[in-house]
Amino acid sequence: MKTSAGILLFKKENNGFHYFLVHPGGPFWKNKDMGAWSIPKGEILPGEDPLSRALIEFEEETGKAMTGDFIELTPIKQKGGKTVYAWAIEGDIETSDLCSNTLSLEWPPKSGKIIEIPEVDRWEWFVSEEAQSRINTAQAALIINLEEILKI
């Protein structure tokens, strides 16, 4: 079964918590919004340290390195069966100067045509309630878990 690792970046602002989420790039996700957003994350390679993978993925999908004191969250299982390991960290990044790596994708499927797409096409901060409605349904549990840990 596939496993991924990611970072849930959060900040406290105006007496509330805000969460940094990414929107996947490419034609499949172009017009999808609610439930399409995610924490920056990627697949863990065999024998790889999950936190190291999470930090690599964050940098690949934002162009920014993340360091500091990480809070380990309870892993979640997405609808497709993938387990996601995540760590939260408090911090702030400006979204206007972020950039994502690109990947090659066959589109349309089974067409033989390869296109180059950004892995992430948008980055935004959301208040807790909105983040929980925009994020992949299973990943909302990561926000809830962090808020329980922080006793919000």
Summary of the structure (lengths in Angstrom):
residues: 152
radius of gyration: 15.2
end to end distance: 33.4
largest distance: 51.0
contacts: 455
relative contact order: 0.28
helix: 24%
strand: 37%
